Amino acid sequence: MTNRTLFLSPRVTATGHALADTARRRSLHVETLRDWRVPDSRRGRAGASLYAGPLFADAVAGELGLGLLEAPQDWLARLPRELTGREVEFTTLAAARQLRRPAFVKPPNDKSFPARVYPDGSRLPGPDAVDDDTAVLVSDIVAFAAEFRLFLLDGEVRTGSRYATGGDLDVAPLDRDPRRAEVLDFAARLAGTGLPSAVVVDVGLLAGADSGWAVIEANAAWGSGHYACDPDAALDVVLRAARPAAEFTAAERGFLRPVPTVVRAP
């Protein structure tokens, strides 16, 4: 894999730096794209991979010849309640605007509007800001006593990190957390739930009387922060999740993010 190039967006995060350092130690090429256009000399380069946010990924993945794995938009809503600990509905933003109760609302796989608790649907972005048919997940409001990020490859947790306790940032490697065995046991229950081969899943321990383990959300590995995860193991997952489109099997193609076709002016 030494002929692979890991491309980064112009805004390199702490995770981007960690993955880049790890890639260089493996003798992979690393290149930061300076703007939202791929230089002609880099277009369609064999062996490309990418670490970037969804907007930038949409802008450059096509020109780099990449496929990008992500969980289906409705994956969380299709899980049984014993795995989510709450009701989760997959719907449209237009329908969510009709809510007359507080709910946690988020776009499944991008950042078209802030993911947070909204007092009711009238506080969501209007059609002048975000299209009516934008897909959203609407969840009951729950609190988590502890939250963990897991990088999964072929259903196996390759590395993990605690990232919050009681809603506050609290970062530590999973291996140093006393709940490690519980986290791994719960993650094993996600086998066969329709995840791609390379993905990030956040799980948490519910607070209060309903305490128990629950899935928080799924994230694309190619755009997820690593917190205190082992960057070497995280890079394995990123390289599988963002790779040349021709390398994906027929089964994997059902998990590819729809990448916009970029048409350049002559």
Protein Blocks (a to p, Z undefined) as FASTA:
>chain_A
ZZpccdddfbdcfklmmmmmmmmmnopacdddfbfcdcfklgopahiacdddfklmmmmm
mmnopacddddfklmmmpcfklnopacddddfklmmmpccdcddddfkbcfbccdddfbl
klpccfklpcfklccddddddddfbdcddddeehiafbdcdfbeehiacdddfklpcklm
mmmmmmmmmgonlpafbdcddddddehjlgccddfbdcdfklccfkjacfklmmmmmmmm
pccfklpcfklmmmpccdddddddZZ
